Structure formats: C-alpha cells, structure tokens
C-alpha cells in the first residue's frame, strides 16, 4: 500500500482536490497533510477529506517532508505538491509503478516542458561541474517524488528550496536506484524575481554543502539552530474575527483521557525519573525544563504516536462545535508541549493552542524547552506564581479585548487552579484536587463534556 504526503502552507483552495486525486489510486490507504503553520483554513479543508493532519515542528518544506515521512505507515511514499491540482488521473500510479515492480528506490517526476529558470540557469550547470552523472535527470528540482521509506531515512531533508536537489544528490550517494517518470504538462515558475533569487541561493547552498563548499570554504554544521517561531503570534493570528467570548481547556485528563507525559514515560521507560521530578520541591519552571530532558532523542513521530494512543473525551468534537456555534473561540492552554497540544487541536477542530515549546532538530527532540514569556509572571499578573497558565489566559483576554465575564476555563489539576479561579466561569472537570473544586464555580465528573454547555451559553 501507498502513503501520500502533502506538505502544505496556506493551500485552502486546492488541498481538497489534491487529496481526492491522491485517493484515485486504489493502493493509497493513507494521506498525510503536513501543515506548515498555515494562517488560512488549510487544516479544516484537509480534515473534510479525512486526511491525517499534523503540524510541522519548524517552518520549512524540508522539515514538513521529513516529519510526514516519519509518520508514514507504509514503505512506499509519494510526495505531492499542494497547489497543483491539474495532475494526471493517476499520478500516484505513475510515480509508484517502478517502486512496486522493484525497479527503483527513488522516483523523480518531470513535465513535458522546458525546465524552470533556476534549474536551467543554476542547478544544471552546477550539477555538470560537481555531479555530471546526474545531468540525465530532466528536471532535478521537481518537487513531486516517490520512494521507499527505508531509503528516505538515510538522506537529509534541507529545510528550504534546496530540499529537492539535495535529495537527488543524496539518493545517488547512498546508491539508491533512481528513475524518473513523466507526469504530463504543468505550468510552473510563476514566482517573482526576488523569490527566484532566494530559491537560487538555497539550491546552490544545497549543492555546495554536498561538496564541502560554503561561502569561500567556510563549512556549515548541522548544529545551526532553526529559527524558533513566535508561538503565541502563530497560535492567535487566526483569531482576526475579534471574538467576544472565549473558553480554554486544559489538555491532560480534560480533553484527553490521560496524560501525555505519563503515557510517554510508560512507553519510553522513564516513569521513575518523572516521578522524582514531579515529587521534588523545585519550581514549576525548573520541573518543566527537567522533564523536557527526558524526551531527548525521541522523534516527532514517536511523540505524536504517544498522544494518538490516548483516547479523547468521547463527545469533545461535538461539544466544541456547539461552543463555536455559540460564538466562543475555543483553545488549549497546557503545561505540556505545544507540538503535542497542537495535534490535539487539529483532531478536535479547536481555534488555538498554547504550551511550552519543545525544541526539535531534524525532527528529533533536543531535550530543550522554550517557555513562552506570556506564561511568566509580569507586573500585570494577578497571581504570585512565577510560571502560571493564568498569565497566558490573562494575556489572551487582553489581546482580544474579551472581558472576564465572557470567559470560561476548564481544568482538572493543581496547575489549573489560578486560571479556573480567574475566569468568569471556572469549571473543575474530573479533578482529584479539592482545592481546584473549591476554586471553581462548577464541578463536573464523568466521561462527557456536555455539562460545560450548561455553563457556556
């Protein structure tokens, strides 16, 4: 069977058509859309086609491709472009045929037209100089490719326009069998000049890296950090409709029927270390940093598989839809990790999610964590904790001009007390903490979120 991966950024107009085209091939049993932090409705549109949706850990096509590949459950993988819906009837069949017949390990596509400007003026001359044996491929920069997962795991995914030429060179270096197939006529190279210039520089860097040439011989290393996104701005930029009411949920034991970090501890064998950290007298800030170190070396796909193994509260999707109909903007504020909570957001159709930023390098957790400044105490904070969800809750209300009276907070644990107490209506849900029950306006227990609808009118 075949997995189709579609890296996407702001492709709400075409993503559904591309998913449908992928599914025309009967051997496609998995379609993964890797969202590159779109600001439009790409995620919602992809979910209408029942695609599996994940959000990349960093901005950039290469990381999206790698993370989709790591999530794939099949050995044969096809990468499709999200903005070109005029494919042949069965482009997946064309791309995978050499793989299924075991005639190739990696397949490049080409179109019935002259190559693009960057390919003809830059990429091919550099290949002729450094890798002349690769000149036989008509369009070395084509982004529609297919291959075997076991081979993709051996190569590097540059996180920019150099990803396609880099994969071609690396596939040759690992002695993969490479072929190419024609996929019809597609009009491309409509990029403005300044974009072509940036593309050319990144393509050149990808080639130079593979012959150890960098800016006059200065070698770059894989330790160059990715630019970290400003998480809060990304999470909230979709809320330009100026909502008047807001409801915020905790994630663990509230939307999920379990705890992400405890489930991860059981799966990866660090339960004792986790309990030692949680039982210490150190501040939540220090504990957050220590717990993140327990995840060092775990891949993004391993962590997503952990959260997907935890059942959701059964009626969460229906309750959230009804809340949105009532005019509420719905989100998560979690002391877990944004990449994990964001996946829960995608599953449930929430509007935003905020949490600690677990750092990844090439889709592998580094053990480092960045705590958003909005979680930390400042001169406007209403509670005395150095690190508290209430600070983020207060920031969002102020940012959108939402009154406390029009806010609801739902949580289950000690770390939710200040947020639940601050909200116009605070809800304790399945709490084992009597102090939270005392602080809340409403206390609910059970396996349904429907009682929250009685509060959020």
C-alpha positions as CSV (number, residue, x, y, z in Angstrom):
1,X,0.0,0.0,0.0
2,X,1.0,3.6,-0.5
3,X,1.2,6.7,1.7
4,X,0.8,10.1,0.1
5,X,2.3,13.1,1.9
6,X,1.3,16.7,1.1
7,X,3.4,19.4,2.7
8,X,1.1,22.5,2.7
9,X,1.2,26.2,3.6
10,X,-2.0,28.3,3.0
11,X,-3.4,26.0,0.4
12,X,-7.1,26.0,1.4
13,X,-8.3,26.5,-2.2
14,X,-6.6,23.4,-3.7
15,X,-5.8,21.0,-0.9
16,X,-9.1,19.0,-1.1
17,X,-8.7,18.5,-4.8
18,X,-5.2,17.2,-4.4
19,X,-6.2,14.8,-1.7
20,X,-9.0,13.5,-3.9
21,X,-6.6,13.0,-6.7
22,X,-4.2,11.0,-4.5
23,X,-7.1,8.7,-3.5
24,X,-7.9,7.8,-7.1
25,X,-5.2,5.2,-6.8
26,X,-6.7,2.2,-5.0
27,X,-3.4,1.4,-3.3
28,X,-3.4,4.7,-1.4
29,X,-4.6,3.9,2.1
30,X,-3.0,6.8,3.9
31,X,-2.9,10.6,3.1
32,X,-0.9,12.8,5.4
33,X,-1.1,16.6,5.2
34,X,1.8,18.3,6.9
35,X,0.7,21.8,7.7
36,X,3.5,24.3,7.8
37,X,1.6,26.6,10.2
38,X,-0.9,28.0,7.7
39,X,-2.9,31.1,8.6
40,X,-5.9,30.1,6.4
41,X,-8.3,27.1,6.6
42,X,-5.9,24.5,5.1
43,X,-6.2,22.2,8.2
44,X,-10.0,22.4,8.2
45,X,-10.3,21.8,4.5
46,X,-7.9,18.8,4.7
47,X,-9.9,17.3,7.5
48,X,-13.0,17.4,5.4
49,X,-11.4,14.8,3.2
50,X,-10.5,12.7,6.2
51,X,-6.8,13.2,5.7
52,X,-4.4,12.7,8.7
53,X,-3.2,16.2,9.6
54,X,-0.1,17.1,11.5
55,X,1.6,20.4,12.1
56,X,5.4,20.7,11.4
57,X,7.8,21.5,14.2
58,X,9.5,24.2,12.2
59,X,8.6,26.4,9.2
60,X,10.0,25.0,6.0
61,X,9.2,22.3,3.4
62,X,12.1,20.0,4.3
63,X,11.1,19.5,7.9
64,X,7.5,19.0,6.8
65,X,8.6,16.3,4.3
66,X,10.7,14.5,6.9
67,X,8.0,14.6,9.6
68,X,5.4,13.3,7.1
69,X,7.9,10.5,6.1
70,X,8.5,9.5,9.7
71,X,4.7,9.3,10.3
72,X,4.1,7.2,7.2
73,X,2.9,3.6,8.0
74,X,3.8,2.3,4.5
75,X,7.1,1.6,2.9
76,X,6.1,3.3,-0.4
77,X,5.7,7.1,-0.1
78,X,4.7,9.7,-2.6
79,X,5.1,13.5,-2.1
80,X,2.6,15.7,-3.9
81,X,2.5,19.4,-4.3
82,X,-0.5,21.0,-2.6
83,X,-1.1,23.9,-5.1
84,X,-1.1,22.0,-8.4
85,X,-4.5,20.3,-8.8
86,X,-4.2,19.5,-12.5
87,X,-2.4,16.2,-12.2
88,X,-2.9,13.3,-14.5
89,X,-5.8,11.0,-13.5
90,X,-3.5,8.6,-11.6
91,X,-0.2,10.4,-11.0
92,X,0.3,8.2,-7.9
93,X,0.2,5.1,-10.0
94,X,2.7,6.5,-12.5
95,X,5.1,7.5,-9.6
96,X,4.9,4.3,-7.7
97,X,4.9,1.7,-10.6
98,X,8.8,1.5,-10.7
99,X,8.8,1.1,-6.9
100,X,6.1,-1.6,-6.8
101,X,7.9,-3.5,-9.6
102,X,11.1,-3.1,-7.5
103,X,12.9,-1.4,-10.4
104,X,13.8,1.7,-8.4
105,X,14.2,3.0,-4.9
106,X,13.6,6.7,-5.7
107,X,11.4,8.3,-8.4
108,X,11.7,11.8,-9.8
109,X,8.9,13.4,-11.8
110,X,9.3,15.6,-14.9
111,X,7.0,17.6,-17.1
112,X,6.6,17.9,-20.8
113,X,8.1,21.4,-20.9
114,X,11.5,23.1,-20.6
115,X,12.9,23.1,-17.1
116,X,12.4,26.1,-14.9
117,X,14.6,29.1,-14.8
118,X,16.6,28.2,-11.7
119,X,17.1,24.6,-12.9
120,X,18.4,25.6,-16.4
121,X,20.5,28.6,-15.3
122,X,21.9,27.4,-12.0
123,X,21.1,23.8,-11.0
124,X,22.1,22.0,-14.2
125,X,25.4,24.0,-14.7
126,X,26.4,23.2,-11.0
127,X,25.5,19.5,-11.5
128,X,27.6,19.4,-14.6
129,X,30.5,20.8,-12.6
130,X,30.2,18.6,-9.4
131,X,27.8,15.7,-10.2
132,X,27.8,15.3,-14.0
133,X,26.3,11.8,-13.8
134,X,23.0,13.5,-12.5
135,X,22.6,15.6,-15.6
136,X,20.5,12.8,-17.2
137,X,17.5,13.8,-15.0
138,X,15.5,16.3,-16.9
139,X,14.1,18.4,-14.0
140,X,16.3,17.9,-10.9
141,X,14.3,20.5,-8.9
142,X,10.9,18.9,-9.4
143,X,9.0,18.6,-6.1
144,X,6.8,15.6,-6.8
145,X,8.8,12.5,-5.9
146,X,8.3,8.9,-4.6
147,X,10.4,6.5,-2.9
148,X,10.9,3.8,-0.2
149,X,10.7,4.9,3.4
150,X,13.8,2.9,4.3
151,X,15.8,4.9,1.7
152,X,14.4,8.3,2.7
153,X,15.5,7.6,6.3
154,X,19.2,7.5,5.0
155,X,19.2,11.0,3.4
156,X,18.9,14.6,4.5
157,X,16.0,16.9,4.0
158,X,17.2,20.5,3.6
159,X,14.6,22.8,5.1
160,X,14.3,25.2,2.1
161,X,14.2,25.3,-1.7
162,X,17.3,23.1,-1.7
163,X,15.5,20.1,-0.5
164,X,14.7,18.6,-3.9
165,X,18.2,18.9,-5.4
166,X,19.7,17.7,-2.1
167,X,17.5,14.6,-2.1
168,X,18.6,13.7,-5.6
169,X,22.3,14.0,-4.8
170,X,21.9,12.1,-1.5
171,X,20.0,9.3,-3.1
172,X,22.8,8.9,-5.6
173,X,25.3,8.9,-2.7
174,X,23.6,6.1,-0.9
175,X,23.4,4.1,-4.1
176,X,19.6,4.2,-4.4
177,X,18.3,3.1,-7.8
178,X,16.8,6.3,-9.3
179,X,14.4,6.7,-12.2
180,X,12.1,9.4,-13.5
181,X,8.6,9.5,-15.0
182,X,6.7,12.0,-17.0
183,X,3.6,13.4,-15.2
184,X,2.2,15.5,-18.1
185,X,2.2,19.2,-18.5
186,X,2.2,21.6,-15.6
187,X,2.8,25.3,-15.7
188,X,5.3,26.4,-13.1
189,X,7.9,29.1,-12.4
190,X,5.4,31.8,-11.8
191,X,7.5,33.1,-8.9
192,X,8.5,36.8,-8.8
193,X,12.2,37.6,-9.3
194,X,13.0,38.1,-5.7
195,X,11.7,34.6,-4.9
196,X,13.7,33.1,-7.7
197,X,16.8,34.8,-6.3
198,X,16.2,33.3,-2.9
199,X,15.5,29.9,-4.5
200,X,18.7,30.0,-6.5
201,X,20.8,30.8,-3.4
202,X,19.3,27.9,-1.4
203,X,19.6,25.4,-4.3
204,X,23.3,26.5,-4.7
205,X,23.9,26.0,-0.9
206,X,22.4,22.5,-1.0
207,X,24.8,21.5,-3.8
208,X,27.8,23.3,-2.2
209,X,27.1,21.6,1.2
210,X,27.5,18.2,-0.5
211,X,30.9,19.1,-1.9
212,X,32.0,20.9,1.3
213,X,31.9,24.4,-0.2
214,X,30.3,27.1,1.9
215,X,30.9,30.9,1.4
216,X,34.5,30.6,0.4
217,X,35.2,27.3,2.1
218,X,33.6,28.0,5.5
219,X,31.7,24.8,6.4
220,X,28.3,25.0,8.0
221,X,27.3,22.4,10.6
222,X,24.1,20.7,11.4
223,X,24.1,22.4,14.7
224,X,22.9,25.7,13.2
225,X,19.7,26.3,15.2
226,X,16.3,26.7,13.4
227,X,14.6,30.0,13.8
228,X,12.1,29.4,16.5
229,X,8.6,30.6,15.7
230,X,6.9,33.1,17.8
231,X,4.4,30.6,19.1
232,X,1.8,32.9,20.6
233,X,1.6,35.0,17.5
234,X,1.2,31.9,15.3
235,X,-1.4,30.4,17.6
236,X,-3.6,33.5,17.8
237,X,-3.2,35.0,14.3
238,X,-6.2,33.1,13.1
239,X,-8.4,34.9,15.5
240,X,-8.8,38.1,13.5
241,X,-12.5,37.8,13.7
242,X,-12.3,39.6,17.1
243,X,-14.1,37.0,19.2
244,X,-16.2,38.3,22.2
245,X,-16.3,35.0,24.2
246,X,-13.6,32.5,24.9
247,X,-13.3,29.1,26.5
248,X,-10.0,27.5,27.4
249,X,-9.4,23.8,28.2
250,X,-6.5,22.0,29.8
251,X,-5.3,19.1,27.7
252,X,-4.4,16.2,30.0
253,X,-7.3,14.4,31.7
254,X,-9.6,17.1,30.3
255,X,-9.7,16.7,26.5
256,X,-7.6,13.6,26.7
257,X,-8.5,10.6,28.9
258,X,-4.9,10.5,30.2
259,X,-1.6,12.4,30.5
260,X,0.7,12.8,27.6
261,X,3.9,12.8,29.7
262,X,2.9,9.9,31.9
263,X,2.0,7.9,28.9
264,X,5.3,8.8,27.2
265,X,7.1,7.8,30.5
266,X,5.5,4.3,30.4
267,X,6.3,3.8,26.7
268,X,9.9,5.0,26.9
269,X,10.7,3.8,30.4
270,X,11.4,6.9,32.4
271,X,8.5,6.7,34.9
272,X,10.8,6.7,37.9
273,X,12.7,9.7,36.7
274,X,9.5,11.6,36.0
275,X,8.0,10.8,39.5
276,X,11.3,12.1,41.1
277,X,11.0,15.4,39.2
278,X,7.3,15.8,39.9
279,X,7.8,15.0,43.6
280,X,10.6,17.5,44.1
281,X,10.1,20.9,45.8
282,X,11.5,22.8,42.8
283,X,9.5,25.4,40.9
284,X,7.3,24.5,38.0
285,X,9.7,26.4,35.8
286,X,12.6,24.1,36.7
287,X,10.5,21.0,36.6
288,X,9.4,21.9,33.1
289,X,13.0,22.1,31.9
290,X,13.9,18.8,33.7
291,X,11.0,16.9,32.2
292,X,11.9,18.1,28.7
293,X,15.3,16.5,29.0
294,X,13.6,13.1,29.5
295,X,12.4,13.4,25.9
296,X,15.8,14.0,24.3
297,X,16.3,11.8,21.3
298,X,12.7,11.0,20.7
299,X,11.4,11.7,17.2
300,X,8.4,13.9,16.4
301,X,6.6,10.9,15.0
302,X,7.2,8.8,18.2
303,X,5.7,11.6,20.3
304,X,2.7,12.1,18.1
305,X,2.1,8.3,18.2
306,X,2.0,8.6,22.0
307,X,-0.6,11.3,22.1
308,X,-2.7,9.4,19.5
309,X,-2.7,6.4,21.7
310,X,-4.6,8.3,24.4
311,X,-8.4,8.4,23.9
312,X,-10.1,11.7,23.5
313,X,-13.1,12.5,25.7
314,X,-15.8,10.9,23.6
315,X,-18.0,13.9,22.9
316,X,-15.3,16.6,22.7
317,X,-15.7,17.2,19.0
318,X,-19.5,17.7,19.2
319,X,-19.2,20.0,22.3
320,X,-16.5,22.1,20.7
321,X,-18.6,22.5,17.5
322,X,-21.5,23.7,19.6
323,X,-19.4,26.1,21.6
324,X,-18.1,27.6,18.3
325,X,-21.7,28.0,17.0
326,X,-22.4,29.9,20.2
327,X,-19.7,32.3,19.4
328,X,-16.9,31.0,21.6
329,X,-13.3,30.9,20.4
330,X,-12.0,27.6,21.8
331,X,-8.5,26.8,22.8
332,X,-6.0,24.8,24.9
333,X,-3.6,26.3,27.4
334,X,-1.4,23.4,28.5
335,X,1.8,23.0,30.6
336,X,2.6,20.1,28.2
337,X,4.1,20.9,24.8
338,X,2.8,23.0,22.0
339,X,3.6,20.4,19.3
340,X,1.5,17.8,21.2
341,X,-1.4,20.1,22.2
342,X,-1.5,21.4,18.6
343,X,-2.1,17.9,17.3
344,X,-5.0,17.6,19.7
345,X,-6.2,20.9,18.4
346,X,-6.1,19.6,14.9
347,X,-8.0,16.4,15.9
348,X,-10.8,18.4,17.7
349,X,-11.0,21.4,15.4
350,X,-10.1,23.9,18.2
351,X,-9.2,27.5,17.3
352,X,-5.8,27.8,19.0
353,X,-3.4,26.1,21.4
354,X,-0.6,27.3,23.6
355,X,2.0,25.4,25.6
356,X,5.7,25.1,26.2
357,X,7.8,24.8,23.1
358,X,9.7,21.6,22.9
359,X,12.7,22.1,20.6
360,X,13.4,19.8,17.7
361,X,16.5,19.4,15.5
362,X,15.8,17.5,12.3
363,X,12.5,16.2,13.8
364,X,14.3,14.9,16.9
365,X,13.7,16.4,20.4
366,X,16.8,18.1,21.7
367,X,15.7,17.9,25.4
368,X,15.5,21.7,25.5
369,X,12.3,23.6,26.0
370,X,11.3,27.2,25.5
371,X,8.7,28.7,27.8
372,X,6.6,31.4,26.2
373,X,7.1,34.7,28.0
374,X,3.3,35.1,28.3
375,X,3.3,32.2,30.8
376,X,5.7,34.0,33.1
377,X,4.8,36.5,35.8
378,X,5.0,40.2,34.9
379,X,3.7,43.4,36.5
380,X,0.2,42.8,35.3
381,X,-0.1,39.2,36.7
382,X,-2.9,38.6,39.1
383,X,-1.3,35.6,40.7
384,X,2.0,35.2,42.6
385,X,3.4,32.2,40.7
386,X,6.5,32.7,38.5
387,X,5.1,30.4,35.8
388,X,1.3,30.0,35.5
389,X,-1.4,29.4,33.0
390,X,-3.4,32.3,34.4
391,X,-0.8,34.6,33.0
392,X,-1.4,33.3,29.5
393,X,-5.1,33.3,30.0
394,X,-5.0,37.0,31.1
395,X,-2.8,37.9,28.1
396,X,-5.2,36.4,25.6
397,X,-8.2,38.1,27.1
398,X,-6.4,41.4,27.0
399,X,-5.1,40.8,23.4
400,X,-8.6,40.4,22.1
401,X,-10.5,42.7,24.4
402,X,-12.6,39.8,25.9
403,X,-14.0,40.6,29.3
404,X,-13.5,38.2,32.2
405,X,-17.3,37.8,32.4
406,X,-17.3,36.3,28.9
407,X,-14.5,33.8,29.6
408,X,-14.6,30.1,30.7
409,X,-11.7,27.9,31.9
410,X,-11.9,24.1,32.2
411,X,-9.2,22.2,34.0
412,X,-8.5,19.2,36.2
413,X,-5.4,19.7,38.2
414,X,-3.3,21.9,40.6
415,X,-1.8,23.8,37.7
416,X,-5.2,24.9,36.6
417,X,-6.3,26.5,39.8
418,X,-5.3,30.1,39.1
419,X,-6.7,30.0,35.6
420,X,-10.0,28.5,36.7
421,X,-10.3,30.9,39.6
422,X,-9.6,33.9,37.3
423,X,-12.1,33.0,34.6
424,X,-15.6,34.5,34.6
425,X,-16.8,30.9,35.0
426,X,-14.4,28.3,36.2
427,X,-15.0,24.6,35.7
428,X,-13.4,21.7,37.6
429,X,-13.6,18.6,35.4
430,X,-12.8,15.2,36.9
431,X,-10.4,16.8,39.4
432,X,-8.6,14.9,42.1
433,X,-7.6,18.2,43.7
434,X,-10.0,19.5,46.3
435,X,-8.5,23.0,46.1
436,X,-9.5,23.2,42.4
437,X,-13.0,22.1,43.3
438,X,-13.2,24.9,45.9
439,X,-11.8,27.5,43.4
440,X,-14.2,26.5,40.6
441,X,-17.7,27.8,40.0
442,X,-18.8,24.4,38.7
443,X,-17.6,20.9,39.4
444,X,-18.3,18.1,36.9
445,X,-17.3,14.5,36.9
446,X,-17.9,11.8,34.2
447,X,-16.9,10.9,30.7
448,X,-18.8,13.7,28.9
449,X,-18.0,17.4,28.3
450,X,-21.7,18.2,27.6
451,X,-22.2,19.7,31.1
452,X,-19.8,22.5,30.0
453,X,-22.5,23.6,27.6
454,X,-24.7,24.4,30.6
455,X,-22.1,26.9,31.7
456,X,-21.0,28.4,28.3
457,X,-24.2,30.0,27.0
